[in-house]
Amino acid sequence: MIYIILLAFYLWNPVITKAQIILSSLINKSISNSYEELQDRFKSNKITEADAKAIFVELRKQAKKPEEISANDISDALSVISESSIEKFIQEQTHFKNKAQEQAKENELLKAEILKYKEAGALLEKETEKIKAELDKLKNKEAKKEKTL
């Protein structure tokens, strides 16, 4: 039984290795094309230097050696091959920038609301102090009246 397993592994292993090599080659070719597209877009001022650097870093992360590809990575590998990494990255960055702007607006509104509540709280404290002072005056007057009686 063990011989059959070893034989199957021996025969299957070259197939896996070849598949890993082919996938790695396709991924790296796709990344190379993306680098060229990135250079073209940067030279034609379609993207900023900061975006170009960020995309460059992202592309470097996607590069794979054959031994780094496993069965779990196949869907990621296929998405790198089939998608334009630059377009995807730009769309994601635009989405994140929009979300950040929305969040900043919401934060400003919440800050204004907090400030409004703080001001209302301060006014309430002042009114409370005034009422306490008037109450103390009334108590003092009442105490003086009782002493005179």
C-alpha positions in Angstrom: 0.0 0.0 0.0 2.8 2.4 0.9 4.4 1.7 -2.4 1.3 2.8 -4.3 1.2 6.1 -2.3 4.9 6.8 -2.9 4.5 5.9 -6.6 1.5 8.2 -7.0 3.4 11.0 -5.2 6.4 10.5 -7.4 4.3 10.6 -10.6 2.1 13.5 -9.4 4.9 15.7 -8.0 6.3 16.7 -11.5 2.8 17.7 -12.6 2.4 20.0 -9.6 5.8 21.5 -10.1 5.2 22.2 -13.8 1.8 23.8 -12.9 3.5 26.0 -10.3 6.2 27.0 -12.8 3.6 27.9 -15.5 1.4 29.8 -13.0 4.4 31.7 -11.7 5.5 32.6 -15.3 2.0 33.8 -16.2 1.7 35.9 -13.0 5.1 37.5 -13.5 4.4 38.2 -17.1 1.1 39.9 -16.1 2.9 41.9 -13.5 5.5 42.9 -16.1 2.8 44.1 -18.4 1.3 46.0 -15.4 4.7 47.6 -14.8 4.9 48.8 -18.4 1.3 50.2 -18.2 2.3 51.9 -14.9 5.3 53.6 -16.5 3.2 54.7 -19.4 0.5 56.2 -17.2 3.0 57.9 -15.0 4.9 59.4 -18.0 1.6 60.7 -19.4 0.6 62.2 -16.0 -2.5 60.0 -15.7 -1.4 59.1 -12.2 0.5 60.9 -9.5 3.9 59.9 -8.2 2.5 58.8 -4.9 -0.1 56.5 -6.6 2.6 55.1 -8.9 4.8 54.3 -5.9 1.9 52.6 -4.1 1.0 50.6 -7.2 4.6 49.6 -7.7 4.7 48.3 -4.1 1.5 46.4 -4.6 2.7 44.8 -7.8 5.9 43.7 -6.1 3.8 41.9 -3.5 2.0 40.0 -6.2 5.1 38.5 -7.7 5.4 34.8 -6.9 8.1 32.2 -7.3 6.9 28.7 -8.3 7.5 27.3 -4.9 5.4 30.0 -3.3 2.2 28.9 -5.2 0.0 26.5 -3.4 -3.5 25.1 -4.0 -4.8 27.9 -1.7 -3.2 30.6 -3.9 -4.6 29.5 -7.2 -7.7 31.9 -7.1 -5.4 34.8 -6.2 -3.0 33.8 -9.0 -5.8 33.7 -11.5 -7.1 37.1 -10.5 -3.6 38.6 -10.9 -3.4 37.1 -14.4 -6.9 38.1 -15.5 -7.3 41.6 -14.0 -5.6 44.8 -14.7 -3.8 45.3 -11.4 -3.4 49.0 -12.0 -7.1 49.6 -12.7 -8.1 47.5 -9.7 -5.7 49.4 -7.5 -6.9 52.8 -8.7 -10.5 51.8 -8.2 -9.7 50.6 -4.7 -7.8 53.7 -3.8 -10.6 55.9 -5.2 -13.1 54.0 -3.1 -11.0 54.3 0.0 -10.4 58.0 -0.6 -14.2 58.5 -0.9 -14.8 56.5 2.2 -12.2 58.6 4.1 -13.8 61.8 2.9 -17.2 60.6 4.0 -15.8 59.6 7.3 -14.1 63.0 7.7 -17.4 64.8 7.0 -19.2 62.6 9.5 -16.5 63.2 12.1 -16.8 66.9 11.6 -20.6 66.7 12.1 -20.1 64.6 15.2 -17.5 67.1 16.6 -19.9 69.9 16.0 -22.7 68.0 17.8 -20.4 67.2 20.7 -19.4 70.9 20.9 -23.1 71.9 20.9 -23.8 69.5 23.8 -20.7 70.7 25.7 -21.9 74.3 25.3 -25.4 73.3 26.4 -23.9 71.5 29.4 -21.8 74.6 30.3 -25.0 76.8 30.1 -26.8 74.3 32.3 -24.0 74.4 34.8 -24.1 78.2 34.9 -27.8 78.2 35.4 -27.5 75.6 38.1 -24.9 77.8 39.8 -27.2 80.8 39.6 -30.1 78.9 41.0 -27.9 77.6 43.8 -26.7 81.1 44.6 -30.3 82.4 44.6 -31.3 79.5 46.8 -28.5 80.2 49.2 -29.6 83.9 49.4 -33.1 82.8 50.1 -32.0 80.5 52.8 -29.8 83.2 54.3 -32.8 85.6 54.3 -35.0 83.0 55.8 -32.4 82.3 58.5 -32.1 86.0 59.3 -35.9 86.3 59.6 -36.0 83.4 62.0 -33.2 84.9 64.1 -35.1 88.2 64.3 -38.2 86.5 65.5 
